[in-house]
Amino acid sequence: MPGLNRLVLPRLKRSLFTMRLPALGAALLLAACATTVAPPPGEQRPAEPGKPAAPGVPVAPSVSATEQDGLRTLVGMQDRLYRVAAPLLVNNTDLCRSHARNLLGFTAKNKYSYSAEFVNAAQKLLGLGDRLQVVGVLPGGGAMRAGVRRGDELMAVDDKAMPEGENAERQAAAILAPLVTGRTKVKMTVVRNGSSMTLTVPLTYACAYGIELGNTDNVTAYADGHRVLITRGMMNFASSDEELAYVLAKELSHNALSHASRQRMNSTIGGIIDNLVRMHPDMSTMAGLAGVRPMPEDLDGMADKLSLYMLARAGYNIDRVVPFWQRLSSQYPASMLNSYTAMHPSTEKRIAAMEKAIKDIKAKQSAKRPLLP
């Protein structure tokens, strides 16, 4: 979707596209990287060369080229990550079992959603201020159908005022959680172009897994039962959105099948995810497999099969799944201890299981039968 990654969801901390906020790698954005957004209320754009700013109107703090480049890179990668994840999460509620939830279907952030070194950049480049602002809308979701737009400032949901300032997202989570439980729609008041309006937003039912961006060049991915983390290195390796979807679906499948719990690795992998979403991860803790046990063949095969069904249900082409995993294992073999293949080493058996699953899926598609494993 234009932008993820990161949706004001039932729980902003552990929901469809939300991430922990203090770290650069954790900021969730659905908005595409755009530098022409309107400035926040009370702020004017920098004056043109030779023209002073209007008296009494504060000018946005200067933003270094490094900050600008860092934020643009972050936004671009998160845009791609969440755009690719969206159809997998929305179209697989039958497969993610107990993790399906009602979601509002958009992402809202303010300038404090970023680590301290990026607050000024978020204000100047993205137009974010103290108030939570919609930065991305889930394609096909209830918010999009209701007319929620990027740039809308959140005032209230079901007459509950939305908080502002440094802890706005955390406080909003506590307010929104009960509002989306046991109902099909909510009333939302927003400010758009200076005018207040009220929208009725149908809730979107989706798999409520957190999608995280890892701040490392290691070519790998993790799933801790609640979240999926895709590293910067894996995103760069995946040459197309379709290939990125293959990795996301595989890790989502591990979550749906509770494999981290069966491996008793929830806390270990959770700690790795907590570390890698930081602006400056502690890479000294990532030696070898960082305490992660390689996935057993039977569990990996189950996740491979389920991931293919998730991909097909989400509209992704599964014909190139096998070549992708073969290329990954060839370029980053199990001997590279921080690689994906090191944690999922049984490539030959995985390939055989995938080829069988692909055949079964295509037969069901031809017969117009439900795509269920």
Secondary structure, 3 states (H helix, E strand, C coil): CCCCCCCECCCCCCCCCCCCCCCHHHCCCCCCCCCCCCCCCCCECCCCCCCCCCCCCCECCCCCHHHHHHHHHHHHHHHHHHHHHHHHHHCCCCCCHHHEEEECCEEEECHHHCCHHHHHHHHHHHCCCCECEEEEECCCCHHHHHCCCCCCEEEEECCEECCECCCHHHHHHHHHHHHCCCCCEEEEEEEECCEEEEEEEECEEEECCEEEEECCCCCCEEECCCEEEEEHHHHHHCCCHHHHHHHHHHHHHHHHCCHHHHCCCHHHHHHHHHHHCCCCCCHHHHCCCCCCCCCCHHHHHHHHHHHHHHHHHCCCCCCCHHHHHHHHHHHCCCCCCCCHHHHCCCHHHHHHHHHHHHHHHHHHHHCCCCCCC
